[in-house]
Amino acid sequence: GIAHRREGDLADRFVAALPFPLTAAQRRAIQEISVDLTSPSPMHRLLQGEVGSGKTVVALYAALMAVQGGHQAAIMAPTEVLAGQHFLTVSGLIRPLRGEPRETRDGAQGDTDGQLDLFGESAGPGVVLLTGSLPAARRREALARIANGSAGIVIGTHALLEEGVTFANLGLAVIDEQHRF
C-alpha cells in the first residue's frame, strides 16, 4: 500500500469551503479514511449510504488527500450518465479551491467538456472525465493528462480499465456501486 502523506491542506480546504456542514457520520468516515490512507497497509473500505447521504463528498475528500500527496485518484462509475454526474458534482465542489464561485455565470455546476484544471489554466492537477463515448480528440487529451499526471482526479466508467490507459501515479481507486460491475 501507499502511506499517503498528510502534508498539505487541499482536502481540509475543500471541507472548509463546502456550503454545508458535514454530518457526524461523514466526519467519522473521513477521519477513518484519513487514518487508513496514511497507513502503509492497503485500504479496503465499503462506504454505504442512501442517495444524497454524502458518499461523493467523502470519496472526494479521500481523492484530494491522494492528490495533495502527489498521487492520482480514480473514481469509477457504472454508467456514463453517473460518471458525467460525478464529474459535474466534483467540478462544482472543488471550484472554490480555484478561487471561483461554486456555480458558473450560466448556472452550470461544472465544465462540460470533460476537463477541469484544479488550480487554474496550467498549474497543478486537474479533473478529467474518461468514458467510452468521448470523441477521439478529447479521449487523446484525457489519456495524455492521465499519463503525464496533470489529471489528479480521473472520473470515468470501465473505460478507466481499458488498454492504453496509463496512470502516472495512481494512489487511490474509488468504485461507485461496485455490485454493478
C-alpha positions in Angstrom: 0.0 0.0 0.0 0.9 3.7 -0.2 1.3 5.6 3.0 -0.2 9.0 1.8 1.4 12.0 3.4 -0.9 14.2 5.4 1.1 17.2 4.2 -0.8 19.9 2.5 -4.2 21.4 3.2 -6.1 20.8 0.0 -8.5 18.2 1.5 -9.1 20.3 4.6 -9.7 23.5 2.5 -12.3 21.5 0.5 -14.2 20.7 3.6 -14.0 24.3 4.9 -15.4 25.5 1.5 -18.4 23.3 1.5 -21.7 25.2 1.6 -23.0 22.9 4.3 -21.6 21.3 7.5 -20.6 17.7 7.4 -22.7 15.2 9.3 -21.3 13.3 12.2 -21.2 10.2 10.1 -19.4 12.0 7.2 -16.8 13.4 9.7 -16.3 9.9 11.2 -15.9 8.3 7.8 -13.4 11.0 6.7 -11.4 10.5 9.9 -11.3 6.8 9.5 -10.3 7.0 5.8 -7.6 9.6 6.6 -6.1 7.2 9.1 -6.2 4.4 6.6 -4.7 6.5 3.8 -1.7 7.5 6.0 -1.0 3.8 6.8 1.3 1.7 4.6 -1.4 -1.1 4.5 -3.8 -1.1 1.6 -7.2 0.3 2.4 -10.3 -1.7 1.5 -13.5 0.1 2.6 -17.2 0.0 1.8 -18.9 3.3 2.2 -22.6 2.7 2.3 -25.5 5.2 2.4 -28.7 6.3 0.8 -28.7 8.5 -2.3 -27.9 12.0 -1.2 -26.2 11.0 2.1 -22.8 12.5 1.1 -20.8 9.5 -0.1 -19.4 11.6 -3.0 -18.2 14.2 -0.6 -16.4 11.6 1.5 -14.9 10.0 -1.7 -13.8 13.4 -3.0 -12.1 14.2 0.4 -10.1 10.9 0.0 -9.2 11.8 -3.6 -8.0 15.2 -2.6 -5.8 13.6 0.1 -4.2 11.5 -2.6 -3.8 14.5 -4.8 -2.2 16.7 -2.1 0.3 13.9 -1.6 1.3 13.8 -5.2 -0.8 10.9 -6.4 -3.8 10.5 -8.7 -7.2 9.2 -7.8 -9.7 7.4 -10.0 -13.4 7.4 -9.4 -15.2 4.7 -11.5 -19.0 4.8 -12.0 -21.1 2.0 -13.6 -22.6 4.2 -16.3 -21.7 7.1 -18.5 -24.6 9.1 -17.1 -23.4 8.6 -13.5 -19.8 9.3 -14.4 -20.9 12.6 -16.0 -22.9 13.5 -13.0 -19.9 12.8 -10.7 -17.7 14.9 -13.0 -20.2 17.9 -12.8 -20.6 17.4 -9.0 -16.9 17.2 -8.3 -16.2 20.2 -10.6 -18.7 22.3 -8.7 -17.5 21.2 -5.3 -13.8 22.0 -6.0 -14.5 25.3 -7.8 -13.9 27.3 -4.6 -10.5 25.7 -4.3 -9.7 27.6 -7.5 -10.9 30.8 -6.1 -14.1 30.7 -8.2 -17.8 30.7 -7.2 -19.4 27.3 -6.9 -21.6 27.9 -10.0 -20.6 29.5 -13.3 -22.4 32.5 -14.7 -24.8 30.4 -16.7 -25.7 28.3 -13.7 -23.8 25.2 -14.7 -22.1 23.4 -11.9 -19.0 22.4 -13.8 -17.2 22.3 -17.1 -19.0 20.2 -19.6 -16.0 19.5 -21.9 -14.7 16.8 -19.6 -11.6 18.7 -18.4 -11.1 20.9 -15.4 -7.8 22.2 -14.0 -7.8 22.1 -10.3 -5.6 25.1 -9.7 -6.1 27.2 -12.8 -5.3 27.1 -16.5 -2.0 25.2 -16.3 -0.9 24.8 -12.7 -1.4 21.7 -10.7 -3.5 18.6 -11.2 -7.0 18.7 -12.7 -10.1 16.7 -13.0 -10.7 14.6 -16.2 -13.7 12.6 -17.5 -13.0 9.4 -19.3 -15.8 7.4 -20.9 -16.2 5.2 -23.9 -18.2 7.7 -25.8 -15.6 10.6 -25.7 -14.8 11.9 -29.1 -11.3 10.8 -30.3 -9.6 14.2 -29.8 -10.9 14.6 -26.2 -10.1 11.0 -25.4 -6.5 11.6 -26.6 -6.2 14.7 -24.5 -7.7 12.9 -21.4 -5.3 9.9 -21.9 -2.3 12.3 -22.2 -3.3 14.1 -19.0 -3.8 10.9 -17.1 -0.4 9.6 -18.3 1.5 12.8 -17.6 -0.1 13.3 -14.1 -1.8 16.6 -14.9 -5.1 14.8 -14.2 -5.1 14.4 -10.4 -8.7 13.1 -10.3 -9.9 10.9 -13.1 -13.6 10.2 -13.2 -14.9 7.6 -15.6 -16.6 4.3 -16.4 -15.0 0.9 -17.0 -13.1 2.8 -19.7 -10.6 3.5 -16.9 -9.6 -0.2 -17.1 -9.1 -0.4 -20.9 -5.8 -1.0 -22.6 -4.0 2.3 -23.3 -5.0 4.0 -20.0 -1.8 4.6 -18.1 -1.8 6.5 -14.8 1.4 8.5 -13.9 1.0 7.8 -10.1 -2.3 6.2 -9.1 -2.7 6.2 -5.4 -6.5 5.8 -4.8 -9.3 4.0 -6.6 -12.9 4.5 -5.7 -15.6 2.3 -7.3 -19.1 3.6 -7.2 -21.8 0.9 -6.9 -19.4 -2.0 -7.1 -22.2 -4.5 -7.4 -22.9 -3.2 -10.9 -19.5 -4.3 -12.3 
